[in-house]
């Protein structure tokens, strides 16, 4: 799938299916997006490929106190993806609304519904939790496998000496 910002300066492609798609109803996401919830498709960072332009990375406070880095178009300021401290730089939370075909990424789970606006009605049968959830119980096995493989690649990269660094 492909996507981009409002002005077209920033374009990207996501490779493969998302790990999971969250509809986050926390008050921070409501405030940041200016709407009822954020809708994020989680991808490994190397599965989000910029095809035109480079984003401006903006530090933004978050409810955790650890903040998030939001990738925004430098011209129109539309948020394309975020890195949250909990997942680090390895996982990008892609804003589904910036995809050219956002209908292909419905939410797998609604989170932080304890602060969901009272007039938002979830579809019958929608998976929803009051706060967060146990990843092992909710994520599909294939997504958990992808994360394990990603973590292994990151460990291997961190352990490999850097030929440009004589101290490594």
C-alpha positions in Angstrom: 0.0 0.0 0.0 1.1 3.6 -0.6 0.2 6.8 1.2 1.3 10.4 1.8 0.6 13.7 3.3 -2.1 16.2 2.3 0.1 18.3 0.0 1.8 15.4 -1.8 5.3 16.4 -0.9 5.8 13.3 1.3 5.0 9.8 -0.1 5.7 6.4 1.3 5.0 2.7 0.8 4.3 0.1 3.4 5.5 -3.5 2.7 3.3 -6.4 3.7 0.5 -6.5 6.2 0.6 -4.5 9.4 1.6 -6.3 12.6 -1.7 -5.1 14.1 -4.0 -2.0 13.8 -5.0 -0.1 16.9 -7.9 2.4 17.3 -6.6 4.2 20.4 -9.3 6.1 22.3 -7.0 7.6 25.0 -7.4 11.3 25.7 -3.9 12.0 24.4 -4.7 10.6 21.0 -7.9 12.5 21.0 -6.1 15.7 21.6 -3.2 15.1 19.3 -5.5 14.1 16.3 -8.3 16.5 17.1 -10.8 13.6 16.7 -12.3 10.7 18.5 -9.3 8.3 18.3 -6.0 7.6 16.5 -6.0 4.8 14.0 -2.4 3.3 13.7 -1.2 0.4 11.7 2.0 -0.9 13.3 4.9 -1.9 10.9 8.5 -2.7 11.3 10.4 0.5 10.5 12.1 -1.1 7.5 8.7 -1.9 6.1 7.9 1.8 5.8 9.8 3.1 2.7 9.8 6.8 1.9 9.3 7.2 -1.9 9.2 11.0 -2.1 10.4 13.6 0.4 11.7 13.1 3.9 9.6 13.8 7.0 10.4 16.3 9.8 10.7 14.4 13.1 9.0 16.2 15.9 9.2 15.2 19.6 5.8 15.3 21.2 4.9 14.6 24.9 2.8 11.5 25.6 0.7 10.2 28.5 3.6 7.8 29.4 5.9 10.7 30.1 8.4 9.2 27.6 7.1 11.1 24.6 6.9 10.0 21.0 8.6 11.0 17.7 6.1 12.0 15.0 7.1 12.1 11.4 5.4 15.0 9.7 5.5 16.5 6.3 7.7 19.6 6.5 5.3 21.6 4.3 1.7 20.7 5.4 2.6 19.2 8.8 0.4 16.1 8.4 1.5 13.3 10.7 2.5 10.2 8.8 3.8 7.9 11.5 5.1 7.8 15.1 7.7 6.0 17.1 6.6 5.5 20.7 9.2 5.0 23.5 7.7 1.6 24.4 8.4 0.2 20.9 11.4 2.3 20.1 12.6 3.2 16.6 12.1 -0.3 15.3 8.2 -0.1 15.0 6.4 2.7 13.2 2.8 3.5 14.0 1.5 4.5 10.6 -1.5 6.8 10.5 -4.0 4.8 8.6 -5.8 7.9 7.3 -2.6 8.8 5.3 -2.8 5.6 3.3 -4.3 5.9 -0.2 -6.6 3.0 0.6 -7.3 3.3 4.4 -10.2 1.0 4.2 -7.8 -1.9 3.9 -6.7 -1.4 7.5 -9.7 -1.6 9.8 -8.9 -1.8 13.5 -8.0 -5.1 15.0 -8.6 -3.8 18.5 -9.9 -0.7 20.2 -7.7 0.3 23.1 -8.1 2.7 26.0 -11.9 2.6 25.6 -12.2 3.7 29.3 -11.8 7.2 27.9 -13.7 6.6 24.7 -16.1 9.4 24.0 -19.6 8.2 25.2 -21.3 8.8 21.8 -18.8 6.7 19.9 -20.4 3.3 19.2 -18.1 0.4 18.4 -19.3 -2.1 15.8 -20.9 -5.3 17.2 -18.2 -7.9 17.9 -15.4 -5.4 17.8 -12.4 -6.4 20.0 -12.0 -3.7 22.7 -10.2 -3.3 26.0 -10.5 -0.6 28.7 -6.8 0.1 28.8 -4.0 -1.8 27.0 -3.7 -5.6 26.5 -1.4 -8.6 26.7 0.4 -8.7 23.3 0.9 -12.5 23.4 -2.9 -13.0 23.8 -4.0 -10.5 21.1 -1.4 -10.3 18.3 -1.6 -13.0 15.6 1.2 -15.6 15.8 2.7 -14.4 12.5 3.1 -10.8 13.8 4.7 -12.1 17.0 7.1 -14.1 14.8 7.9 -11.0 12.7 8.7 -9.0 15.9 11.0 -11.8 17.2 12.8 -11.9 13.9 13.1 -8.1 13.9 14.6 -8.1 17.4 17.1 -10.8 16.4 18.2 -8.7 13.4 18.6 -5.7 15.7 20.7 -7.7 18.2 22.9 -8.9 15.4 23.4 -5.4 14.0 24.2 -4.1 17.5 26.8 -6.8 18.0 28.5 -6.4 14.7 31.6 -4.2 14.8 31.5 -1.0 12.8 34.5 -0.9 10.4 34.4 2.9 10.4 34.7 3.0 14.2 38.2 1.9 15.4 36.8 1.5 19.0 34.2 -1.1 18.1 
